[in-house]
Amino acid sequence: MRFENGYLGTQCAAIDESTLACRIVPTDSLRDQPDKYSEHGFVIAPDGNWGF
């Protein structure tokens, strides 16, 4: 699944039937902005959730 709102693009993948991983990246319009718009993401899983 991919979603883009003009500033951030989000890509998600179902790793298995109960785990979802998503990655959020700035679009070209934000590439030269401060680091607060850097790449990040998260994983939601039955055995724990985490972000990066």
C-alpha positions in Angstrom: 0.0 0.0 0.0 1.3 3.5 -0.8 -0.1 6.9 0.2 1.2 10.3 -0.5 -0.2 13.6 0.7 2.2 16.0 -1.2 4.7 16.2 1.6 5.2 12.7 3.0 5.0 9.4 1.3 4.0 6.3 3.2 4.6 2.7 2.2 3.3 -0.2 4.3 3.6 -3.9 3.9 2.0 -6.8 5.7 5.0 -8.9 6.8 2.7 -11.8 7.8 -0.9 -12.1 8.8 -0.4 -10.2 12.1 2.5 -7.8 11.4 2.5 -4.5 9.6 5.5 -2.4 8.8 5.4 1.2 7.5 8.0 3.6 6.2 7.4 7.3 5.9 9.7 9.4 3.6 9.6 13.1 2.6 8.6 13.8 -1.0 10.9 15.9 -3.2 9.2 19.1 -1.9 10.6 18.5 1.6 14.0 17.0 0.7 15.9 20.2 1.5 14.0 20.9 4.8 15.4 20.3 8.3 16.0 16.8 9.7 12.6 16.7 11.4 11.3 15.6 8.0 13.8 12.7 7.6 12.8 9.1 6.9 11.1 7.1 9.7 8.8 4.2 10.2 7.2 1.8 12.6 6.3 -1.9 13.0 3.1 -3.2 14.7 3.3 -6.8 15.8 1.7 -9.1 18.4 5.0 -9.5 20.2 5.8 -5.8 20.4 5.7 -2.5 18.4 8.7 -0.3 17.6 9.6 2.8 15.6 12.7 3.9 13.8 
